[in-house]
Amino acid sequence: MKLRVHVNVRKIVERLRHEERQVGERRSWERGRARLGKALEAKRNDAETSHDTRRN
């Protein structure tokens, strides 16, 4: 009986660790995507300003 409880606890802990890892990966992925978005936005703004100066 004690052993079965121990096994269940271990399974729960493993599942929690796995979920934590997934959440962490998702968070880092979102952070990376946000960084990429900012970089693209800056590049777009750069391109727009250079285009404007070329046109004028």
N, C-alpha and C positions, 0 to 999 in steps of 0.2 A: 504493500500500500504506500509506504513512504517513498519507495523507489518510483512508483508510477507518478506520484505528485512531482517528484524531482524532474522526471522526464518531461512532464507537461510544462513545468516552469521553464525548463531549458528551451523547449519549443517556442514558448511565448517570447522569451528573451531574444531568441534568434530572429523571430518574426519582427519584433520591435526594432532590432538592430538593422535588419534588412530595410524596413520602412524608413528608418532614420537615414540610412545611406541613400535611398532613393530620393528622399526629400532634399538632402544635401546636394545631390547631383543636380536635381531640378533647379535648386536655388542658384548653384554656380552656373548652370546653363543659362538661366534667365539673366544673371549678372553679365555673362559673356555676351548674350544677345543684346542686352541694353548697351553694352560698350560698343558692340558692332554697329548698332543703330545710331549711336552718337557719332561714331566715326563717319558713317555713310552720310549722315545729315551734314556734318562739317564739310565733307567733300562736296556735297551737293551745293551748299551755300558758297563754297569756294568757286565751284564751276559757274554758279549763277553770277557771282560778282565779276569774275573774269570775263564772262560772256557779255555782261552789261558794259564793262569798260571797253571791250572790243567794239561793241555796237555803237557807242557814243563817239 
